Amino acid sequence: MAIMNQIRELIAHDHNAIERTPYSIALVSSQITKQDYLFSMAQMHAVHQALEIACDSCPQLQPYFTDAMRRSTTIERDLAHFESKLADFNVLPQTLAIVTQLTEWAVAAPLTLVGCIYILEGSRMGSLMPARPIAAALGVTPSDENVIHDPPEGPR
């Protein structure tokens, strides 16, 4: 889709900056703590759930958002694997601001959410690359059911 290529070009600078944050570096270098990882997953759950609800309410987003892109249930299972639940974590004000924005866009400008879909799906696909370092930091095997998956091409 041409729109997805445009989005990729528009966010390239920010994407590169995100990859240089201490959090991203900790992920790829097996230095992430379990608590920090789970906390970030709880934040991502709030965002994914808001996007899923928004997409469910906007029929024009159907071509861009499929059931395979849903992540909130998977995040809940991953938290449970580590004996955690969403209630164990506070949602940051910054995360709540994103959730509010997604909810507003769903009503005022639903097609704006195509960019959000692109970013979150890209984030999910990109998270497959550091699966082994994350798994090592968390003490799990990348093939564990519902937890840190190997990239689609399999183990390296």
C-alpha positions, 0 to 999 in steps of 0.5 A: 500500500502506498500510504504505508510507504509514506508513513514509513518515510515520515516516521523514519527519523523518529524510528531511528531515535527510538532504537537508540533509547536506553530501553531499546538498547536494554532490549537488544543487549539482554539487559532489560529487567523483567519488571521493566519489560512487564511494565512496558507490556502493560503500557502497550496493552493500554494502547493496543486495547484502545486501538482495537476498540477504535478499529472495531467501531470504524468500518472504514478501517477494516481493510487496514486492521485484521484480527491477526493484528490484535495484541491485547489478549496476547499481552495479557497471556504473557503477563500471566506467564510471569505471574503478573496481571494488568492491575499490578501496573499503573498506566502512565499519564503519557500512555493515557494521553495516547489512549485518549488521542486514539479514542478521539481520532476514532470519532473525529478522523478515523482514517488517522488511525491507519498510521497508528495501525502501521506503527503498532504492527511495525512495532510487533514485527520489529519486536521479533528481531530481539526475541532471543536477547529479550528471552535471555534477559527474562529467562525464557525460551523464545518458543515458550507458548505465548511468550517471546517468539522467534522470528517467523523464519525460525531460530538462528 
